[in-house]
């Protein structure tokens, strides 16, 4: 992949996803790979007024795995929801003064 490759070149990600990720400081495919799908989703949560749909999380996983978000949702939904809950719990414990969403 060329350096600085735009996010919208990945499967599942279009202009809206790209805008959400950019607002969270994730502007390229390399940025997304560096933080991972869950890290990117959590960054978006913390930069948005309202939590994004879980479909964004599935789309991010699919983008990194080059598969559709629907397949990710069917295959990994439970694992991803548990991981999200664990990460949010850990964040709340390590940052008690940070507002939780």
Backbone as numpy.savetxt, mean C-alpha at the origin, in Angstrom:
# Nx Ny Nz CAx CAy CAz Cx Cy Cz
14.03 -3.02 -14.99 13.19 -1.84 -14.99 14.08 -0.59 -14.99
13.70 0.39 -15.78 14.48 1.62 -15.80 14.33 2.41 -14.49
15.37 3.11 -14.07 15.27 3.92 -12.85 14.16 4.97 -12.98
13.46 5.20 -11.90 12.41 6.21 -11.90 11.15 5.80 -12.64
10.96 4.50 -12.85 9.78 4.02 -13.57 8.51 4.45 -12.84
7.56 5.06 -13.56 6.31 5.51 -12.93 5.49 4.34 -12.39
4.80 4.59 -11.32 3.97 3.56 -10.69 2.87 3.06 -11.62
2.31 3.94 -12.45 1.19 3.55 -13.31 1.58 2.52 -14.36
2.88 2.24 -14.50 3.29 1.20 -15.44 3.09 -0.20 -14.87
2.81 -0.28 -13.58 2.57 -1.58 -12.95 1.11 -1.97 -13.08
0.87 -3.27 -13.11 -0.50 -3.81 -13.13 -1.24 -3.29 -11.90
-2.50 -2.97 -12.05 -3.42 -2.53 -11.00 -3.31 -1.07 -10.62
-2.25 -0.37 -11.00 -2.07 1.00 -10.53 -2.31 1.99 -11.66
-3.23 2.92 -11.42 -3.53 3.96 -12.39 -3.30 5.33 -11.78
-3.84 6.35 -12.39 -3.61 7.73 -11.93 -4.06 7.99 -10.49
-5.19 7.43 -10.07 -5.67 7.66 -8.70 -4.75 7.02 -7.67
-4.36 5.78 -7.91 -3.44 5.10 -7.00 -2.10 5.83 -6.97
-1.66 6.25 -8.15 -0.39 6.96 -8.24 -0.43 8.26 -7.44
-1.54 8.98 -7.48 -1.69 10.23 -6.73 -1.66 9.97 -5.22
-2.38 8.93 -4.78 -2.38 8.58 -3.35 -0.97 8.23 -2.87
-0.27 7.43 -3.67 1.07 7.01 -3.30 2.04 8.19 -3.32
1.90 9.05 -4.29 2.77 10.23 -4.38 2.59 11.14 -3.17
1.35 11.31 -2.73 1.08 12.12 -1.54 1.74 11.51 -0.30
1.97 10.20 -0.34 2.60 9.50 0.76 4.12 9.39 0.58
4.65 10.05 -0.45 6.10 10.06 -0.67 6.63 8.88 -1.47
5.74 8.19 -2.16 6.13 7.03 -2.97 5.84 7.40 -4.43
6.91 7.67 -5.18 6.74 8.21 -6.52 7.16 7.28 -7.65
7.93 6.25 -7.35 8.45 5.37 -8.39 8.28 3.91 -7.98
8.47 3.04 -8.95 8.43 1.60 -8.67 9.49 1.25 -7.62
10.65 1.87 -7.72 11.72 1.60 -6.76 11.30 1.98 -5.34
10.61 3.12 -5.21 10.11 3.55 -3.90 9.14 2.51 -3.34
8.24 2.02 -4.19 7.25 1.04 -3.76 7.93 -0.26 -3.32
8.89 -0.71 -4.10 9.61 -1.93 -3.73 10.35 -1.75 -2.41
10.89 -0.57 -2.18 11.66 -0.32 -0.96 10.80 -0.40 0.30
9.56 0.08 0.24 8.70 0.07 1.43 7.77 -1.13 1.47
7.55 -1.77 0.33 6.66 -2.92 0.26 5.20 -2.48 0.20
4.35 -3.41 -0.14 2.93 -3.12 -0.31 2.29 -2.66 1.00
2.55 -3.38 2.09 1.94 -3.03 3.37 2.46 -1.69 3.86
3.76 -1.46 3.74 4.33 -0.18 4.16 3.74 0.98 3.37
3.55 0.78 2.07 2.97 1.82 1.23 1.52 2.08 1.64
0.77 1.01 1.87 -0.64 1.16 2.27 -0.73 1.93 3.59
0.12 1.60 4.54 0.10 2.30 5.83 0.48 3.76 5.67
1.42 4.05 4.79 1.77 5.46 4.54 0.59 6.21 3.96
-0.13 5.58 3.05 -1.31 6.23 2.47 -2.35 6.48 3.56
-2.57 5.51 4.42 -3.52 5.68 5.52 -3.17 6.91 6.36
-1.88 7.09 6.64 -1.46 8.19 7.50 -1.43 9.54 6.80
-1.57 9.56 5.48 -1.57 10.84 4.77 -2.96 11.22 4.28
-3.93 10.32 4.37 -5.28 10.57 3.88 -6.21 10.95 5.03
-7.23 11.72 4.72 -8.24 12.07 5.72 -9.08 10.85 6.09
-9.33 9.98 5.13 -10.08 8.75 5.37 -9.25 7.57 4.89
-9.45 6.43 5.50 -8.68 5.25 5.11 -9.06 4.81 3.70
-8.08 4.47 2.89 -8.39 3.97 1.55 -9.01 2.57 1.62
-9.63 2.18 0.56 -10.21 0.85 0.46 -9.11 -0.21 0.57
-9.48 -1.37 1.09 -8.53 -2.49 1.13 -8.14 -2.93 -0.28
-8.96 -2.57 -1.27 -8.59 -2.90 -2.65 -7.25 -2.28 -3.03
-6.92 -1.12 -2.43 -5.61 -0.52 -2.70 -4.50 -1.44 -2.20
-4.66 -2.01 -1.03 -3.65 -2.94 -0.51 -3.51 -4.13 -1.44
-4.62 -4.70 -1.87 -4.57 -5.84 -2.78 -3.92 -5.45 -4.11
-4.22 -4.24 -4.57 -3.63 -3.75 -5.82 -2.12 -3.58 -5.69
-1.67 -3.09 -4.55 -0.23 -2.90 -4.33 0.51 -4.24 -4.30
-0.07 -5.20 -3.60 0.54 -6.54 -3.58 0.57 -7.09 -5.00
-0.54 -6.99 -5.70 -0.60 -7.48 -7.08 0.37 -6.77 -7.99
0.55 -5.47 -7.80 1.48 -4.71 -8.63 2.91 -5.24 -8.45
3.28 -5.53 -7.22 4.62 -6.04 -6.97 4.80 -7.49 -7.42
3.70 -8.23 -7.47 3.76 -9.64 -7.88 3.33 -9.84 -9.34
2.96 -8.76 -10.01 2.48 -8.80 -11.40 1.28 -9.74 -11.56
0.32 -9.56 -10.67 -0.92 -10.31 -10.74 -2.08 -9.36 -10.45
-3.29 -9.78 -10.69 -4.44 -8.89 -10.49 -4.77 -8.76 -9.00
-5.38 -7.63 -8.66 -5.75 -7.42 -7.27 -6.83 -8.41 -6.84
-7.66 -8.84 -7.79 -8.72 -9.79 -7.45 -8.13 -11.14 -7.01
-7.07 -11.59 -7.69 -6.41 -12.84 -7.29 -5.79 -12.70 -5.92
-5.18 -11.55 -5.67 -4.57 -11.30 -4.36 -5.65 -11.32 -3.28
-6.77 -10.67 -3.53 -7.86 -10.63 -2.55 -8.35 -12.03 -2.22
-8.51 -12.86 -3.24 -8.98 -14.24 -3.00 -7.93 -15.06 -2.26
-6.70 -14.93 -2.67 -5.63 -15.78 -2.17 -5.09 -15.34 -0.81
-4.97 -14.03 -0.59 -4.21 -13.53 0.56 -5.00 -12.64 1.52
-6.30 -12.55 1.33 -7.10 -11.61 2.12 -6.90 -11.78 3.62
-7.06 -12.97 4.13 -6.95 -13.19 5.57 -5.55 -12.84 6.08
-4.53 -13.30 5.37 -3.15 -13.01 5.80 -2.89 -11.51 5.81
-3.34 -10.81 4.78 -3.10 -9.37 4.71 -3.86 -8.61 5.79
-5.09 -9.01 6.06 -5.86 -8.36 7.12 -5.22 -8.56 8.48
-4.73 -9.76 8.74 -4.05 -10.02 10.01 -2.75 -9.23 10.11
-1.99 -9.17 9.02 -0.76 -8.39 9.03 -1.05 -6.91 9.24
-2.09 -6.40 8.59 -2.47 -5.00 8.76 -2.84 -4.72 10.21
-3.63 -5.59 10.80 -4.02 -5.41 12.20 -2.79 -5.44 13.11
-1.87 -6.37 12.87 -0.64 -6.45 13.67 0.19 -5.18 13.53
0.35 -4.70 12.31 1.16 -3.49 12.08 0.52 -2.27 12.74
-0.81 -2.17 12.67 -1.50 -1.03 13.29 -1.42 -1.12 14.82
-1.51 -2.31 15.37 -1.38 -2.49 16.81 0.02 -2.12 17.26
1.02 -2.58 16.55 2.40 -2.25 16.87 2.64 -0.74 16.79
2.10 -0.11 15.76 2.23 1.33 15.59 1.60 2.07 16.77
0.43 1.60 17.22 -0.26 2.24 18.35 0.54 2.09 19.63
1.19 0.94 19.80 1.99 0.71 21.01 3.28 1.52 21.02
3.89 1.67 19.86 5.18 2.37 19.78 5.01 3.87 19.60
3.83 4.32 19.21 3.55 5.75 19.02 2.23 6.09 19.70
2.19 6.05 21.05 0.90 6.21 21.75 0.24 7.57 21.54
0.99 8.61 21.19 0.39 9.93 21.02 -0.05 10.21 19.59
0.22 9.27 18.70 -0.14 9.43 17.29 -1.61 9.05 17.10
-2.41 9.92 16.48 -3.81 9.56 16.25 -3.92 8.32 15.36
-4.77 7.40 15.74 -4.95 6.16 14.99 -6.14 6.28 14.07
-6.05 5.62 12.92 -7.15 5.62 11.95 -7.67 4.23 11.79
